Protein backbone atom coordinates (compact mmCIF):
# COMPACT_ATOMS: atom_id res chain seq x y z
CA UNK A 1 0.00 0.00 0.00
CA UNK A 2 1.65 3.19 -1.20
CA UNK A 3 0.58 6.22 0.84
CA UNK A 4 0.23 9.21 -1.52
CA UNK A 5 1.30 12.76 -0.65
CA UNK A 6 -1.34 14.52 1.44
CA UNK A 7 -2.26 18.17 0.95
CA UNK A 8 -3.80 20.57 3.44
CA UNK A 9 -4.53 24.27 3.17
CA UNK A 10 -0.90 25.17 3.90
CA UNK A 11 1.08 21.92 3.88
CA UNK A 12 2.25 19.07 1.71
CA UNK A 13 2.98 15.83 3.55
CA UNK A 14 5.16 13.77 1.25
CA UNK A 15 7.72 10.96 1.35
CA UNK A 16 11.26 11.98 2.21
CA UNK A 17 13.87 12.00 -0.57
CA UNK A 18 17.63 11.77 -0.21
CA UNK A 19 18.13 15.45 -1.01
CA UNK A 20 16.22 16.34 2.19
CA UNK A 21 19.28 15.43 4.29
CA UNK A 22 20.55 18.92 5.14
CA UNK A 23 17.10 20.26 5.99
CA UNK A 24 15.98 17.36 8.18
CA UNK A 25 19.38 17.12 9.88
CA UNK A 26 19.06 20.79 10.80
CA UNK A 27 15.59 20.26 12.28
CA UNK A 28 15.96 16.92 14.08
CA UNK A 29 19.61 17.07 15.13
CA UNK A 30 20.88 20.66 15.21
CA UNK A 31 17.80 22.59 16.34
CA UNK A 32 16.98 19.93 18.95
CA UNK A 33 20.14 20.97 20.80
CA UNK A 34 21.11 17.36 21.53
CA UNK A 35 24.59 17.82 20.06
CA UNK A 36 25.26 21.34 21.31
CA UNK A 37 28.23 22.98 19.56
CA UNK A 38 30.31 19.80 19.46
CA UNK A 39 31.51 19.51 15.86
CA UNK A 40 32.33 15.80 16.18
CA UNK A 41 28.92 14.95 17.62
CA UNK A 42 27.22 16.99 14.89
CA UNK A 43 29.17 15.15 12.20
CA UNK A 44 28.25 11.80 13.75
CA UNK A 45 24.61 12.89 14.02
CA UNK A 46 24.53 13.87 10.36
CA UNK A 47 26.01 10.51 9.35
CA UNK A 48 23.37 8.70 11.42
CA UNK A 49 20.66 10.93 9.95
CA UNK A 50 21.88 10.05 6.45
CA UNK A 51 21.53 6.35 7.27
CA UNK A 52 18.06 6.96 8.72
CA UNK A 53 17.02 8.89 5.61
CA UNK A 54 18.25 6.17 3.24
CA UNK A 55 16.39 3.56 5.31
CA UNK A 56 13.23 5.72 5.34
CA UNK A 57 13.24 6.09 1.56
CA UNK A 58 13.70 2.34 1.03
CA UNK A 59 11.11 1.58 3.69
CA UNK A 60 8.24 3.12 1.70
CA UNK A 61 8.52 0.59 -1.13
CA UNK A 62 9.53 -2.31 1.12
CA UNK A 63 6.40 -2.02 3.27
CA UNK A 64 4.15 -1.44 0.26
CA UNK A 65 5.52 -4.52 -1.52
CA UNK A 66 4.81 -6.57 1.62
CA UNK A 67 1.25 -5.14 1.84
CA UNK A 68 2.04 -3.67 5.26
CA UNK A 69 0.69 -0.43 6.79
CA UNK A 70 2.52 2.72 5.64
CA UNK A 71 4.66 3.09 8.74
CA UNK A 72 7.50 5.59 8.63
CA UNK A 73 8.26 9.29 8.57
CA UNK A 74 7.01 11.81 6.03
CA UNK A 75 8.25 15.31 5.32
CA UNK A 76 6.12 18.31 6.29
CA UNK A 77 6.58 20.95 3.59
CA UNK A 78 5.13 24.44 3.20
CA UNK A 79 3.12 24.49 -0.02
CA UNK A 80 3.74 28.19 -0.60
CA UNK A 81 7.54 28.02 -0.50
CA UNK A 82 8.51 24.34 -0.67
CA UNK A 83 10.45 24.65 2.59
CA UNK A 84 10.74 21.47 4.65
CA UNK A 85 9.69 22.36 8.20
CA UNK A 86 9.31 19.05 10.02
CA UNK A 87 8.44 15.37 10.01
CA UNK A 88 5.38 13.31 10.82
CA UNK A 89 4.12 9.81 10.26
CA UNK A 90 2.83 6.52 11.61
CA UNK A 91 4.76 4.17 13.89
CA UNK A 92 3.95 0.81 15.48
CA UNK A 93 3.74 1.33 19.25
CA UNK A 94 4.05 -1.56 21.71
CA UNK A 95 3.35 -0.57 25.32
CA UNK A 96 1.42 -1.89 28.35
CA UNK A 97 -1.68 0.05 27.32
CA UNK A 98 -3.96 -1.93 29.68
CA UNK A 99 -2.60 0.22 32.52
CA UNK A 100 -4.59 3.14 31.07
CA UNK A 101 -8.35 3.47 31.64
CA UNK A 102 -9.21 3.89 27.94
CA UNK A 103 -7.88 0.42 27.16
CA UNK A 104 -9.63 -1.48 29.97
CA UNK A 105 -13.22 -2.62 30.45
CA UNK A 106 -15.22 -0.15 32.55
CA UNK A 107 -14.60 -0.71 36.24
CA UNK A 108 -11.60 -2.98 35.72
CA UNK A 109 -8.49 -2.38 37.81
CA UNK A 110 -5.21 -1.62 36.05
CA UNK A 111 -3.07 -4.61 35.26
CA UNK A 112 0.09 -4.38 37.36
CA UNK A 113 2.21 -4.89 35.41
CA UNK A 114 0.28 -5.08 32.16
CA UNK A 115 1.50 -6.98 29.13
CA UNK A 116 2.44 -5.05 26.01
CA UNK A 117 -0.13 -4.65 23.27
CA UNK A 118 0.19 -3.06 19.83
CA UNK A 119 -1.36 0.17 18.53
CA UNK A 120 -0.78 2.44 15.55
CA UNK A 121 0.96 5.57 16.76
CA UNK A 122 1.01 9.09 15.36
CA UNK A 123 4.19 11.17 15.35
CA UNK A 124 4.99 14.80 14.55
CA UNK A 125 7.87 17.23 14.99
CA UNK A 126 8.05 20.77 13.65
CA UNK A 127 11.09 23.04 13.52
CA UNK A 128 11.17 25.55 16.41
CA UNK A 129 11.31 28.28 13.73
CA UNK A 130 7.81 27.28 12.63
CA UNK A 131 6.11 26.31 15.87
CA UNK A 132 3.03 28.02 17.36
CA UNK A 133 1.43 28.36 13.93
CA UNK A 134 -0.75 25.25 14.00
CA UNK A 135 1.35 23.26 11.54
CA UNK A 136 1.68 20.19 13.78
CA UNK A 137 -2.09 20.02 14.28
CA UNK A 138 -2.70 20.51 10.55
CA UNK A 139 -0.28 17.75 9.57
CA UNK A 140 -1.55 15.35 12.24
CA UNK A 141 -5.16 15.98 11.19
CA UNK A 142 -4.32 14.98 7.61
CA UNK A 143 -2.69 11.76 8.83
CA UNK A 144 -5.68 10.96 11.06
CA UNK A 145 -8.11 11.44 8.19
CA UNK A 146 -6.01 9.15 6.01
CA UNK A 147 -5.81 6.54 8.78
CA UNK A 148 -9.54 6.52 9.45
CA UNK A 149 -10.81 6.86 5.88
CA UNK A 150 -8.24 5.03 3.74
CA UNK A 151 -6.71 2.59 6.22
CA UNK A 152 -10.08 1.97 7.90
CA UNK A 153 -8.41 2.27 11.31
CA UNK A 154 -10.52 2.12 14.46
CA UNK A 155 -8.11 3.89 16.82
CA UNK A 156 -4.89 5.90 16.75
CA UNK A 157 -2.63 6.94 19.63
CA UNK A 158 0.18 9.38 20.37
CA UNK A 159 2.43 9.33 23.41
CA UNK A 160 4.56 11.96 25.13
CA UNK A 161 6.15 12.91 28.46
CA UNK A 162 4.43 14.66 31.35
CA UNK A 163 6.32 17.91 30.75
CA UNK A 164 5.74 18.18 26.98
CA UNK A 165 3.09 20.89 27.03
CA UNK A 166 3.33 21.50 23.27
CA UNK A 167 2.50 17.89 22.38
CA UNK A 168 -0.30 17.84 24.93
CA UNK A 169 -1.74 20.94 23.31
CA UNK A 170 -1.71 19.31 19.88
CA UNK A 171 -3.36 16.17 21.28
CA UNK A 172 -6.17 18.25 22.75
CA UNK A 173 -6.67 20.18 19.50
CA UNK A 174 -6.92 16.85 17.68
CA UNK A 175 -9.70 15.80 20.05
CA UNK A 176 -7.69 13.05 21.72
CA UNK A 177 -8.62 11.68 25.13
CA UNK A 178 -5.61 12.27 27.39
CA UNK A 179 -4.62 9.20 29.39
CA UNK A 180 -2.07 9.36 32.22
CA UNK A 181 -0.31 6.23 33.39
CA UNK A 182 -1.46 5.72 37.02
CA UNK A 183 1.58 3.52 37.74
CA UNK A 184 5.23 4.56 38.03
CA UNK A 185 6.38 1.91 35.57
CA UNK A 186 7.44 1.77 32.86
CA UNK A 187 9.02 5.25 32.98
CA UNK A 188 8.61 5.74 29.22
CA UNK A 189 4.82 5.31 29.45
CA UNK A 190 3.61 8.65 30.80
CA UNK A 191 0.88 10.24 28.69
CA UNK A 192 -1.03 8.73 25.78
CA UNK A 193 -3.50 10.57 23.58
CA UNK A 194 -6.23 8.29 22.23
CA UNK A 195 -8.55 9.04 19.32
CA UNK A 196 -11.30 6.61 18.33
CA UNK A 197 -12.95 6.69 14.93
CA UNK A 198 -16.38 6.69 16.59
CA UNK A 199 -15.53 9.82 18.58
CA UNK A 200 -14.53 11.66 15.39
CA UNK A 201 -17.76 10.50 13.76
CA UNK A 202 -19.83 11.84 16.63
CA UNK A 203 -17.83 15.05 16.89
CA UNK A 204 -16.69 14.35 20.46
CA UNK A 205 -13.07 14.15 21.45
CA UNK A 206 -11.40 13.82 24.81
Number of C-alpha atoms within 10 A of each C-alpha: 15 14 17 11 11 16 17 14 9 13 23 22 26 19 19 21 14 12 10 13 18 12 14 23 20 16 20 19 18 17 15 13 10 13 16 12 10 9 10 10 14 18 12 12 18 20 14 14 18 19 12 13 21 15 14 20 17 12 16 22 15 16 16 15 11 9 11 12 18 21 19 21 24 25 26 29 21 19 15 10 9 11 14 21 23 27 25 21 23 23 18 14 17 13 16 20 23 21 24 22 17 16 14 14 10 8 7 10 12 18 14 11 12 15 12 13 11 11 16 18 20 23 21 21 20 21 19 12 10 12 14 11 9 12 24 25 19 18 28 22 17 16 19 23 15 16 21 17 12 10 14 11 15 13 17 19 23 23 22 18 15 14 10 10 11 12 21 21 11 20 26 16 15 20 19 23 19 20 19 18 21 13 15 9 14 12 9 12 21 19 20 24 25 23 23 19 19 13 15 16 9 8 9 13 20 16
